[in-house]
Amino acid sequence: GTHCGYIKNMPKDFCSTSGPPNSRGATNDDPNNPDKGTWCASHNANHGPWCICKWAYARVTKKKGCNYLNIDCAKSGTNGICCGVCDDYNEGRANEVATAKQCIRQSCGNNVGC
């Protein structure tokens, strides 16, 4: 599956930042809780770790930069970040994956295959 980016601590505005389908249901009525009404509000109440879609990682890092999400390189992918994340970034969405690859290299090192 594509839900293989292990994020160590989810930001409180991940769903609203990443856009559809994650942002569906957002009430947009509480600036202190931008994800109110989304799945993030209930699943991520304590902002702990969560596995996200590699495409959501690409979209969000394009918007917010590399320091927005703290990715765990060893716990991501099917056998580390190189398998199931970096190797799949060679397909499509070139406008998003360049930043994602840069962020992964910054967090995980240049030898991860991104």
Protein Blocks (a to p, Z undefined) as FASTA:
>chain_A
ZZlcccfbacfklmmmnopaklgoiaolafklmmgoiaklmmmmnopacdddfklmmmmm
mmnojklpccdfklgcjeojknoplmmmmggjklmmmmmmmmmmmmnojknoZZ
